[in-house]
């Protein structure tokens, strides 16, 4: 009988161990993977959250940049990580909602990842080099038609919302622009004139537009942004219904325990509610969201076919 009691006690102890581990999580540094280069809007916003998480949890929260393939390389790394909460992701929507329609990915965004919360949303800005004689979207279309083959535009990479926005715009306007993909935010080539047009997240581009180092001519949200009220939308510039925004979500590998999901989401909501942080996000052109895991999953499931239709209608290829 004593042996049985001891055996049962051991089994109970073993069964309780994961729960206890989740309850005291984190007990060591947490890795927050970003699929883009340091200095990109994805990276900058991830570090803002990582700093707050570190203060709240008393453990280092280290941002790891694993750039490449529009965030897909970093996303795959997270999808294959142990679901113990020590590898999380600050995910952009490109790799999980757009790339599935452009290429075969080594992960399934709906099955291999655990959504935690969509935290931020932002539009992109179309900009031109200051030496280009263009001050509006209409003037860019006219210039492109008068100078065929002379325009190129830079984006954070193939399959990003910025890439899709550029190809969709060119398709609807009946013009040609060569796509130059970068591995994240790279505006130095736009400022120097290596590329004449750039489409980047508002977080990366607004500071340069405000300083006059590049000229902003349009924003990809349906309505004008309160953070950049002087920038007209494509929607009001002859392209009705045109919208291509980015969003950032906290995610983990499939099977991430609910107590950890809840703890990360709760802390992220505190960050979004902080008045000082809200002011910083607004300065970067970011809108706060704060969704549930279920809402994030639904957004991914809805966006995949939406982007697939855009890609098909505009005949967008990975090499575009």
Residue, then its C-alpha position, 0 to 999 in steps of 0.5 A: x500500500x505504501x508503494x502504491x501511495x508513493x507511486x501515485x504521489x510521484x505521478x501527481x507530482x509529474x503531472x503538476x510539473x508543467x502547470x507549475x512551470x507555466x505558472x512561474x514562467x519565465x524563469x530564464x531569458x525569452x527570445x522574441x524573433x523578428x523576421x526583418x533587419x534591425x531598424x525596420x518598423x517590425x524591429x523597432x516596435x518589437x524592441x518597444x514591447x520587449x523592453x516593457x516585457x523585460x521590466x514586467x517579467x524580471x527576465x531578459x527579453x532578447x530580440x533576435x533578427x532572423x531576416x529573409x524571405x519577407x519574414x518567412x525564415x524567422x517565422x519558420x524558426x519559431x514554428x519549429x521551436x519548442x512550445x515552452x514560451x521561451x521562443x516567441x515571435x513579433x510577426x508581420x502579416x506578410x509571411x503568414x497572409x501574403x506569401x502563402x499565395x506566392x510560394x510554398x512555405x515550410x510552415x502552415x500559418x494556421x496550424x503551426x503557430x499559436x496566435x497571442x494578440x494582434x497589437x499594432x496596425x499601420x499603413x504604408x507610405x509611397x514616397x519619391x526621391x526629392x529630385x523626381x518632378x512628382x508631387x502626387x500619385x496622379x503626377x507619378x502615373x503621368x511621369x511613368x507613362x511619359x518615361x517608360x522603363x525609367x522608374x524603380x521602387x523599393x520595398x522591404x521585400x518580396x511578398x510584403x504588403x508594400x510589394x503587393x501595394x506597388x504591383x497592384x498600383x502599377x497594374x491598376x494605373x497601367x504603368x511599369x515600375x521595376x520592383x527592388x526588394x530589400x531585406x527590411x527598411x532601406x531608404x538610403x537608396x531612395x534618398x540618394x536616387x538609386x531607386x526613384x520610388x519607395x513604399x515602406x511602413x509608416x513607422x520607417x518612412x514618416x520621420x524622413x517624410x517629416x524631415x523633407x528627406x523624401x517626398x511623401x505622395x500617398x498613404x495606403x490606408x482607406x482613410x487619411x491617417x491622423x498621424x499624417x493628415x496631409x498625405x492623401x490616400x490612394x482611395x481618394x486619388x483615383x483608386x477606389x477601395x485601394x488598401x494595403x496595411x501592415x499589422x504586427x502580432x505576437x505569436x508562438x509555436x503551435x501548442x503554446x500553453x494557454x497560461x503563457x498565452x494569457x500572460x503574454x497577451x495581458x502584458x501586451x495590453x498593458x503596453x498598448x494602454x500606457x499613455x506614454x507608449x500610445x504617444x510613441x506609437x502614434x508618432x510612428x504612425x501606428x494604430x493600437x489594436x489588442x485583439x484576442x487569439x481567436x480574432x488574430x486567427x480569424x484575421x489570418x484565415x480571412x486575409x489569406x484568400x483576400x491577398x490571394x485574389x489581389x495577387x491573382x487579379x494583378x498577376x503578381x509573381x514572386x519575381x515581380 
